[in-house]
Amino acid sequence: MRKITAALASGLLVAAMAAAHAEDTIKLAIGQRGNWDTSVSELGTRAGIFKKHGLALEILYTQGSAETTQAVIAGSVDVGVGSGVMGVLGAFAKNAPVRILGAETTGAADLYWYVRADSPIKSLKDTEGKTIAYSGKGSSTDGIVTAFMKQYDLKARPTATGGPPSTLTQVMSGQIDVGWSAPPFGLEQLDKGEIRIIASGNDAAVFKGQTVRLLAVNAQALASRKDVLDRYMLAYRETVDWMYAGDAAIKAYADWLKIPEPIAKRTRDSFFPKAALDPDRVVGLDVIVKDAVDLKYTQAPLTKEQLAELIRIPPRK
């Protein structure tokens, strides 16, 4: 009897230890593999930060924020990293099951629009009848191009081109006149003089200094897995702090993308101030809500009650 009791106790101890070490899995859709801002989950995993919080991340990389948001709405992932703010507001206004778990990027200085070095286009005002790229409908680049069109009264033809690699191919082959990108992609071509930047995302006045991309979460996942998602945000914040604490994250980033460390450091230090990755506040919300109507993402401004339901950022602990 004592042997049976001891065996049962041993079995319960093993089960308890296994439970203690079990990790909760979170499925993520992340737009644009390799952008510094969208690399938090990847770098935090490599640094062991998410594991420390009992989390295992399954990452699906997408061609842009529109595809990311659709994956969240469909419920195929729990969280979408880098969803365009206008696309999320528009989807929520149509009763899609999407909420905001955090801000992802504030400001749009990292996004740039460029032409081939031999292009006659010198600025956005030279784009009449020309094609200008964005990644996909509802993305942050779509929102910025829409803002460009209105702000500068452009007569260009906005065209969905996918991510930076496919966009560059289309620009260099002459299929697209004005491409879009984000560092580190394109920095090599810029340094070689093969392409020229004609506009920054911050040239769209409605996006300068405002949150442009979000951490979107599926509403059902938020309701059923709140503790897990709270831990994701704890790990996410800790990772952002680590990414700016020194150059350990630079090395990890360079190793992951197989790029030189100086390019990795230039990407962070020249395009992404730490404040841009602060997940705790959607900056410029009043203006964003108005702009969503002006840019025809929503039919009417979201009310305070709607915004309270939409924005579900867990408080810092």
ABEGO torsion letter per residue (X at the ends): XAAAAAAAAAAAAAAAAAAAABBBBBBBBBBGBGBAAAAAAAAAAAAGAAAAAGBBBBBBBBAEAAAAAAAAAAGABABBBGBBAAAAAAAAAAGBBBBBABBABBEAAABBBBBBAABABABAAAABGBBBBBABBGBAAAAAAAAAAAAAGBABBBBBAEBAAAAAAAAAAGABABBBBBOABGAAAAAAGABBBABBAAABAAABGBBABBBBBBAAAAAAAAAAAAAAAAAAAAAAAAAAABAAAAAAAAAAAGBBAAAAAAAAAAABBAAAABAABBBGAAAAAAAAAAAGABABBBBAAAAAAABABBBBX
